[in-house]
Amino acid sequence: MPVDESNQSTAHSPDHVDVPASSDQAVQALRNGPIGAYLVASIAVGLLFLGWLAFYFLLFMPRGSIG
């Protein structure tokens, strides 16, 4: 079945392809690192740890030791 020109994906168009970055541009982009990703990950880990502490002190500690 032939592909109709009007049904082609725009990903195949050369207008949607960026020029390759030079090594200087890549170094500049990566110099600061993914600060936003680290921030989101640290907030998620902090909330997970606070939830674990809440379970530990509010659920497990009142039941006493096992033995």
N, C-alpha and C positions, 0 to 999 in steps of 0.2 A: 504494500500500500504506500503510495508516494506521500511525502510530507507536504502539506499545504503551507505556503509561505506565511499565511496569516495565523497559523497555529504554532509557529515556532516559538520557543522560549526566548525571552529577552537575554538569558544568560549566554546565548550563542552570538549575541551582537557584539562587535568590537567596541561599540560605544560604552559598554558597561565593564570594560576591563581597564584596570588602573595600570599606569606605567610602573615598572619595578622600582623599588626604593634603592637609593644608593646606600653604601655601607655607613656613611656618615649620618644619613637620615635614620637608619635603623638603630645605630648606637644612641643617637639623641632620643629616639622614641623609647628605648629600653633603659635609659639612664636612671629614671626615677622608680622604675619597677611598678608592679601592679598594686599600688597603695590602696585603691578602693576594694580590691579583692581581699587583701589582708584585713582591712577594716571589717568587711562583712563576715569573713570567716572568724575573726576574733570575737565579734558580737555573738555569733551563733554558738561558738564554743563556750563563751561566758554564760549564755543563757542555759545551755545544756548542763554546765557544771552547777549553776544555781538550782536547776531542777533536781539534779542528783542530790545536792545537799538537802533540799526540802524533803525529798523522799527519805533520806537517811535519818534526819532528825525528827521528822514528823510521823514517820511510819515504822521504821525499824527500831529506833532507840526506845520508844515507849514499850515495845514488846519484850525487851530485856534480852539477855544473852541466851545462847542455845545450850547450854550444858549444865 
